[in-house]
Amino acid sequence: MSTESVVTQAVILVGGEGRRMRPLTDTLPKPMLPLLDRPFVEHQVDHLVRAGVTRIVFSCGYRPQEIEDHFGDGATRGLQVGYVVDPEPLGTDGAIANAESLLDPGDVFVLNGDILTDLDLVALVERHRALACAATIALTSVDDPSAFGLVRTDGDGRVSEFLEKPGPDDLIPGEPYRINAGTYVLSAEAREAIPAGVHVSIERDTFPLLATRGAVGALASDCYWRDVGTPLSYLDAHRDVLAGRVGFITSPGAHWVAPDAVVDSSARVLAGACVGPGAIVAANAEVGAAVIGAGTSIGEGAHVEGAVLGRNVRVGAGAVVSGLVVVGDGARIPAGSRVHGPASIPSGAVVRADAGR
């Protein structure tokens, strides 16, 4: 890795409330939800470190203390880690501007805190430097850009157009449908264009303004990419890691069971299952493709499939939890219950014993 291809500082945007992930995010910020053996955002940190980053600033908003308690000052990881907290939601631009006092004037990576990707970060820097742009963004291809924003580029690899929520009449037959992948390199010029203390979106305001000057470059990539912003996507991210689809995360196999989890010899843990630290799977229970949170217990003969269970959940003997059921921390599903998704069970709730029968 040449020194010209190294960016040593990064901002991770972790300020959102994660409303689509409730009730899991009622008690934990979305970036700290586990992905196998560690918080989701720690995988992003690992990816940045592999690219040469030594300084990381978390731009926080919702429940920042959990993030700071986990990472501290970064010294045990050989990093400098800092934190800024938005006093009120200020959009992505405001979140970046708030981190400015902890950065040096050089280029900086900016990552959305809910994106799982094995993007080649060094290649992104090389594109940024080759084009001498104020900002360079990663692009990923999708089949349908209508829920996102279509990004078009010219022959030199510079962004020529941002098109928000395009309809059928906006699309050109045969063109690649590329969207903003939520990973950027920003130079001092781009950062100077961001107003401090104002609610502004870098995607909708700053980038389109810079693009009118030919100052936004792009790197289109066919790398792995997933926006982990919904329970279904969160569940699919686990399946992808287990299947070995995420280049920088080694798959533990068809399923994952934390070393201190207790699984009875008669229980079945099937492909796609992730059983968290301290969890218990009792005799004759079966866990299919599901996420079982830390300290959660699955009772004798119970069956869990396609669900996401938070921490310290209790699933009683013979209960069945199937489909996209999201269960908050500390909830109770009594013996013999039937809960079929899609459904959401709040943290601490107790499901009626006859629910879903």
C-alpha positions in Angstrom: 0.0 0.0 0.0 1.6 3.2 -1.1 1.6 6.3 1.1 -0.3 8.1 -1.6 -3.1 5.7 -1.3 -3.6 6.1 2.5 -6.2 8.1 4.3 -5.5 7.9 8.0 -8.7 9.5 9.5 -12.4 8.7 9.3 -15.8 9.9 10.5 -18.5 7.3 11.1 -22.0 8.7 11.2 -23.8 7.0 14.0 -26.4 9.6 15.0 -29.7 8.1 13.9 -32.3 6.6 16.2 -32.7 3.5 14.1 -36.5 3.7 14.2 -36.9 1.0 11.6 -35.0 -1.4 13.9 -37.3 -1.0 16.9 -37.7 -2.5 19.4 -34.1 -3.6 19.2 -32.9 0.0 19.2 -35.0 1.1 22.1 -32.2 -0.1 24.4 -29.2 -0.1 22.1 -28.0 2.2 19.3 -28.2 0.6 15.9 -24.5 0.6 15.3 -24.0 -1.5 18.5 -26.4 -4.2 17.5 -24.3 -7.4 17.2 -23.2 -9.0 14.0 -21.9 -12.4 15.1 -19.2 -11.8 17.7 -19.0 -8.0 17.9 -21.1 -4.9 17.4 -21.9 -4.1 13.8 -19.9 -0.9 13.8 -16.8 -2.7 15.0 -16.7 -4.5 11.6 -16.6 -1.1 10.0 -13.7 -0.1 12.2 -11.8 -3.2 11.3 -12.3 -2.5 7.6 -11.0 1.1 8.1 -8.0 -0.1 10.0 -7.1 -2.5 7.2 -7.0 0.5 4.8 -4.6 2.4 7.0 -6.9 4.5 9.2 -5.5 5.4 12.7 -8.0 8.1 13.8 -11.7 7.6 14.0 -14.4 10.1 15.0 -17.8 8.8 15.9 -20.4 11.5 15.1 -23.2 10.5 17.5 -26.7 11.5 18.4 -28.8 8.7 19.9 -27.5 6.8 22.9 -23.8 7.8 22.4 -22.6 6.5 25.7 -22.9 2.8 24.7 -20.6 3.5 21.7 -18.0 5.4 23.8 -18.1 2.8 26.6 -17.2 0.1 24.0 -14.5 1.9 22.1 -13.1 4.3 24.7 -10.1 6.3 23.4 -9.1 3.5 21.1 -5.7 3.0 22.6 -6.2 -0.8 23.1 -6.7 -1.0 19.4 -3.8 1.2 18.5 -6.2 4.0 17.4 -7.1 7.5 18.3 -10.9 7.5 18.8 -13.0 10.6 19.5 -16.7 11.5 19.8 -18.9 14.4 19.0 -22.6 14.5 19.8 -25.1 16.5 17.8 -27.2 18.6 20.2 -30.0 18.1 17.8 -30.3 16.2 14.5 -28.4 18.3 11.9 -28.3 15.9 8.9 -25.2 14.3 7.5 -23.5 17.6 6.7 -24.1 18.8 10.3 -22.8 15.6 11.7 -19.6 15.9 9.6 -19.1 19.5 10.4 -19.4 18.8 14.2 -16.4 16.3 13.8 -14.2 18.9 12.2 -12.4 20.0 15.4 -11.1 16.4 15.9 -9.7 16.1 12.3 -6.6 17.4 10.6 -6.8 19.2 7.2 -6.1 16.1 5.1 -8.5 13.8 3.3 -11.0 11.9 5.4 -13.2 8.9 4.9 -16.9 9.3 5.8 -19.0 6.2 6.4 -22.7 5.9 7.1 -22.9 3.8 10.2 -25.4 1.3 8.9 -23.6 0.1 5.7 -21.9 -3.3 5.5 -19.5 -3.4 2.6 -16.2 -4.9 1.6 -15.5 -1.9 -0.7 -11.8 -1.5 -1.7 -11.2 1.7 0.3 -7.7 2.1 -1.1 -9.1 2.1 -4.7 -11.6 4.8 -3.6 -8.7 7.0 -2.4 -6.7 6.3 -5.6 -9.7 7.4 -7.7 -10.1 10.5 -5.5 -6.5 11.5 -6.0 -6.4 10.7 -9.7 -9.4 12.9 -10.4 -8.3 15.6 -8.0 -11.8 16.0 -6.8 -13.2 17.7 -3.7 -15.2 14.6 -2.9 -15.3 11.1 -4.2 -18.2 8.7 -3.5 -18.6 5.0 -3.9 -21.4 3.7 -6.1 -23.2 0.4 -6.1 -25.6 -1.1 -8.6 -29.2 -1.9 -7.9 -32.0 -3.4 -9.9 -34.4 -0.7 -9.0 -33.2 2.8 -8.0 -36.6 4.2 -7.3 -36.2 3.9 -3.5 -32.8 5.4 -3.6 -31.2 8.2 -5.8 -29.7 7.5 -9.2 -26.2 8.8 -9.7 -24.9 9.3 -13.2 -21.3 9.9 -14.2 -19.5 11.2 -17.3 -16.7 9.5 -19.2 -14.0 10.7 -16.8 -15.7 9.2 -13.8 -17.0 12.4 -12.4 -20.6 12.7 -11.2 -22.8 14.5 -13.8 -26.2 14.1 -12.1 -27.9 13.2 -8.9 -31.5 12.1 -9.4 -33.6 11.7 -6.3 -36.2 8.9 -6.3 -36.3 8.5 -10.1 -39.5 7.3 -11.8 -39.8 5.1 -14.9 -39.7 8.1 -17.2 -36.4 9.2 -15.7 -34.5 6.0 -16.6 -32.5 5.4 -19.8 -32.9 1.9 -21.2 -29.7 -0.1 -20.7 -28.0 2.4 -18.3 -26.5 1.0 -15.1 -28.6 1.9 -12.1 -26.0 3.1 -9.6 -26.7 4.6 -6.2 -24.7 6.4 -3.5 -23.2 3.6 -1.5 -22.7 5.7 1.7 -18.8 5.8 1.7 -16.9 8.9 0.8 -13.5 10.5 0.7 -13.7 14.3 1.4 -10.9 16.8 0.9 -10.6 20.0 2.8 -12.4 21.8 0.0 -15.5 19.6 0.4 -15.4 20.0 4.2 -15.2 23.8 3.8 -18.4 23.7 1.7 -20.3 22.3 4.7 -22.0 24.9 6.9 -21.6 24.3 10.6 -24.7 24.2 12.9 -27.2 24.0 10.1 -29.4 21.0 9.1 -28.0 20.1 5.7 -27.7 16.8 3.8 -24.4 16.1 2.1 -26.2 13.8 -0.3 -29.0 16.2 -1.3 -27.3 19.6 -0.9 -23.5 19.6 -0.8 -22.7 16.9 -3.3 -25.1 18.2 -6.0 -23.6 21.7 -5.5 -20.0 20.4 -5.9 -21.0 18.3 -8.9 -22.0 21.4 -10.8 -18.3 22.3 -10.7 -17.2 18.8 -11.7 -15.8 18.4 -8.2 -17.4 15.1 -7.3 -15.7 11.9 -8.4 -17.2 8.4 -8.3 -16.0 4.8 -8.0 -18.5 2.2 -9.2 -17.9 -1.1 -7.6 -19.5 -4.6 -7.7 -18.4 -5.2 -4.1 -20.6 -6.7 -1.4 -23.0 -4.0 -0.1 -26.0 -3.9 2.2 -27.9 -1.2 4.0 -28.5 -2.8 7.4 -31.4 -0.6 8.3 -34.3 -3.0 8.8 -34.8 -6.2 10.7 -35.0 -8.2 7.5 -31.8 -6.7 6.2 -30.1 -7.2 9.5 -31.1 -10.9 9.4 -29.9 -11.2 5.8 -26.5 -9.6 6.8 -25.9 -12.5 9.2 -26.8 -15.0 6.5 -24.4 -13.2 4.1 -21.5 -13.4 6.6 -22.2 -17.0 7.3 -22.2 -17.7 3.5 -18.8 -16.0 3.1 -20.2 -13.2 1.0 -18.5 -10.4 2.9 -14.9 -10.3 1.8 -13.1 -9.1 5.0 -15.2 -11.2 7.5 -14.2 -14.8 7.7 -17.2 -17.1 7.7 -17.4 -19.3 10.9 -19.4 -21.8 8.9 -23.1 -22.6 8.2 -24.1 -21.3 11.6 -22.4 -19.5 14.6 -22.7 -20.3 18.3 -20.8 -18.1 20.8 -18.2 -19.9 22.8 -20.0 -19.4 26.1 -23.5 -20.3 24.7 -25.0 -23.5 26.1 -26.7 -25.8 23.5 -28.1 -29.1 24.6 -26.8 -32.1 22.8 -30.3 -32.9 21.6 -31.0 -29.4 20.3 -30.6 -28.5 16.6 -28.9 -25.4 15.4 -29.4 -25.2 11.7 -27.8 -23.3 8.8 -28.2 -19.5 9.2 -28.6 -19.6 13.0 -26.6 -17.2 15.1 -26.6 -17.9 18.9 -25.2 -15.1 21.0 -23.0 -15.0 24.1 -24.5 -16.7 27.2 -27.6 -17.9 25.3 -29.2 -21.2 26.2 -30.8 -23.6 23.7 -32.6 -26.4 25.7 -33.2 -30.0 25.0 -35.0 -30.8 21.7 -35.2 -27.1 20.7 -34.6 -26.1 17.2 -33.1 -22.8 15.9 -33.2 -22.1 12.2 -32.0 -19.0 10.4 -32.5 -16.6 13.2 -30.5 -14.2 15.5 -30.6 -15.2 19.2 -29.3 -12.3 21.4 -27.0 -12.5 24.3 -28.4 -14.2 27.4 -31.6 -15.3 25.6 -32.9 -18.8 26.4 -34.9 -21.1 24.1 -36.9 -23.5 26.1 -37.2 -27.3 25.7 -38.8 -28.3 22.4 -39.2 -24.7 21.2 -38.7 -23.7 17.6 -37.3 -20.3 16.4 -37.0 -19.6 12.7 -36.6 -16.3 10.7 -36.7 -14.1 13.8 -34.5 -11.6 15.5 -34.4 -11.9 19.3 -32.8 -9.3 21.5 -30.9 -9.8 24.7 -32.3 -11.8 27.7 -35.4 -12.9 25.9 -37.2 -16.0 27.3 -38.9 -18.4 24.9 -40.8 -21.0 26.8 -41.0 -24.7 26.3 -42.7 -25.8 23.1 -43.2 -22.2 21.9 -42.9 -21.5 18.1 -41.6 -18.2 16.9 -41.5 -18.0 13.1 -41.4 -15.5 10.3 -40.0 -12.0 10.7 -40.6 -11.6 14.4 -38.5 -9.0 16.1 -38.4 -9.3 19.9 -37.0 -6.6 22.2 -34.7 -7.1 25.1 -36.1 -8.9 28.1 -39.4 -9.9 26.5 -41.2 -13.2 27.5 -42.8 -15.7 25.1 -44.6 -18.2 27.4 -44.6 -22.0 26.9 -46.7 -23.2 24.1 -47.2 -19.8 22.5 -47.3 -19.4 18.7 -46.0 -16.2 17.3 -45.9 -15.8 13.5 -44.4 -12.8 11.8 -44.2 -10.2 10.6 -44.6 -9.0 14.2 -42.8 -6.8 16.7 -42.7 -7.5 20.5 -41.6 -4.6 22.6 -38.8 -4.8 25.1 -39.9 -6.3 28.4 -43.3 -7.4 27.0 -45.0 -10.6 27.9 -46.8 -12.3 25.1 -50.2 -13.8 25.9 -49.9 -17.5 26.2 -52.6 -18.0 23.5 -51.1 -15.4 21.1 -51.1 -16.5 17.4 -52.7 -19.9 18.0 
